[in-house]
Amino acid sequence: MGKEAFAYCNNLTTVSINEGLEELSEGIFRGCDVLEEVNFPNSLIKIGQQAFYARDIKTAYLSPNV
């Protein structure tokens, strides 16, 4: 997924990222101000700068690989 692919999606509240994805690009979910929950796969090893630059994230499920 490219840089800022989902930036400023104002209705996005939950994200579940599929297994196999290893990296989230810079600013991918920037400005998603109502995003509350993110589920990361075990395959994820890198999160780009300001990927989740948002205010309301309440829950994030991370793999120890990140």
C-alpha positions as CSV (number, residue, x, y, z in Angstrom):
1,M,0.0,0.0,0.0
2,G,1.3,3.4,-0.9
3,K,2.2,6.5,1.1
4,E,-1.0,8.1,2.6
5,A,-3.2,5.5,0.8
6,F,-6.0,5.9,3.4
7,A,-5.1,9.4,4.7
8,Y,-8.0,11.5,5.9
9,C,-10.6,8.7,5.6
10,N,-13.0,10.3,8.1
11,N,-15.3,7.3,8.5
12,L,-12.7,4.7,9.2
13,T,-13.0,3.4,12.7
14,T,-11.4,-0.1,12.7
15,V,-8.5,-1.5,10.6
16,S,-7.5,-5.2,10.4
17,I,-4.4,-5.7,8.3
18,N,-4.0,-9.0,6.5
19,E,-1.3,-11.5,7.4
20,G,1.6,-11.3,4.9
21,L,2.0,-7.5,4.9
22,E,5.4,-6.6,6.2
23,E,5.4,-2.8,6.1
24,L,3.0,0.1,6.5
25,S,4.0,3.1,4.5
26,E,4.5,6.7,5.8
27,G,1.2,8.4,6.6
28,I,-1.0,5.6,5.5
29,F,-3.7,6.4,8.0
30,R,-2.7,10.0,8.8
31,G,-5.7,12.2,9.7
32,C,-8.1,9.3,10.3
33,D,-9.4,11.1,13.3
34,V,-12.1,8.6,14.3
35,L,-9.9,5.5,13.9
36,E,-10.2,3.7,17.3
37,E,-8.9,0.1,16.8
38,V,-6.0,-1.4,14.7
39,N,-5.2,-5.1,14.4
40,F,-1.7,-5.8,13.1
41,P,-0.6,-9.1,11.6
42,N,2.3,-11.2,12.9
43,S,4.1,-10.6,9.6
44,L,4.4,-6.8,10.1
45,I,7.9,-5.7,10.9
46,K,7.9,-2.0,10.1
47,I,5.6,1.0,10.5
48,G,6.4,4.2,8.6
49,Q,6.6,7.6,10.1
50,Q,3.2,9.2,11.1
51,A,1.4,6.1,9.7
52,F,-1.2,6.6,12.4
53,Y,-1.0,10.3,13.1
54,A,-4.5,10.4,14.6
55,R,-5.9,11.4,18.0
56,D,-8.5,8.7,19.0
57,I,-6.8,5.3,18.7
58,K,-7.8,3.4,21.8
59,T,-6.7,-0.1,21.0
60,A,-3.8,-1.6,19.0
61,Y,-3.0,-5.2,18.8
62,L,0.7,-5.5,17.9
63,S,2.9,-8.5,17.1
64,P,6.2,-8.7,19.0
65,N,7.9,-8.5,15.5
66,V,7.1,-4.8,15.1
